[in-house]
Amino acid sequence: MQKQEPKPEKPERRRSKNPLASYARYSALAMQAGVLIAGGALGGLRIDRWLNFVFPVFTILLSLLAVAAAIWLLVRESNNKSTER
């Protein structure tokens, strides 16, 4: 029988020395999401005006696409292991 080697212990998560670091990180993510959503809505509005659409097709599509992109950004950054606290 082979002897099983003990698994190396996982290092403990280091907390940031600055208590405001997580606040700054998440407020930056919120700003990025807000700019992304506003950019999608304004871009869609401009395209609708440029094409003289009565119904705001591109405003709705780009707004929804921007919301989905913002959610993806928030999930990706919150799960990112390299930027742990």
C-alpha positions in Angstrom: 0.0 0.0 0.0 1.1 3.5 -0.8 1.4 6.0 1.9 -0.9 9.0 1.3 0.8 12.3 1.6 -1.0 14.9 3.6 -2.6 17.7 1.6 -0.9 21.0 1.9 -3.0 23.4 4.0 -4.6 26.3 2.2 -3.1 29.6 3.2 -5.5 31.8 5.1 -7.0 34.8 3.2 -5.1 37.9 4.0 -7.3 40.8 4.8 -6.4 44.2 3.4 -4.5 46.5 5.7 -6.7 49.3 4.6 -10.3 48.9 5.9 -11.6 51.1 3.1 -10.1 48.9 0.3 -13.2 46.8 -0.2 -15.4 49.9 -0.1 -13.3 51.5 -2.9 -13.3 48.3 -4.9 -17.0 47.8 -4.9 -17.8 51.5 -5.4 -15.5 51.4 -8.5 -17.4 48.4 -9.7 -20.7 50.2 -9.2 -19.4 53.2 -11.1 -18.3 51.0 -14.0 -21.7 49.3 -14.1 -23.5 52.7 -14.1 -21.3 54.1 -16.9 -21.8 51.0 -18.9 -25.6 51.1 -18.6 -25.8 54.8 -19.2 -23.5 54.4 -22.3 -25.7 51.7 -23.7 -28.9 53.7 -23.2 -27.5 56.9 -24.7 -25.9 55.0 -27.6 -29.2 53.3 -28.3 -31.0 56.7 -28.1 -28.6 58.2 -30.6 -28.9 55.3 -33.0 -32.7 55.5 -32.8 -32.6 59.3 -33.5 -30.1 58.8 -36.4 -32.3 56.2 -38.0 -35.5 58.2 -37.3 -37.3 55.2 -35.5 -40.6 56.0 -33.8 -40.3 53.0 -31.5 -37.0 53.0 -29.5 -35.7 49.6 -30.7 -32.0 50.2 -30.2 -32.5 52.1 -26.9 -34.2 49.0 -25.5 -31.8 46.5 -27.0 -28.6 48.3 -26.0 -29.9 49.1 -22.5 -30.7 45.4 -21.9 -27.4 44.4 -23.4 -25.6 46.9 -21.2 -27.4 45.6 -18.1 -26.4 42.0 -18.9 -22.8 43.2 -19.5 -22.8 45.0 -16.1 -24.1 41.9 -14.3 -21.4 39.8 -16.0 -18.8 42.3 -15.0 -19.9 42.4 -11.4 -20.1 38.6 -11.1 -16.7 38.2 -12.8 -15.0 40.7 -10.5 -16.6 39.5 -7.3 -15.4 35.9 -8.1 -11.9 37.0 -9.2 -9.4 35.2 -7.0 -6.5 37.4 -7.9 -8.0 40.5 -6.4 -9.0 39.0 -3.1 -9.1 41.2 -0.1 
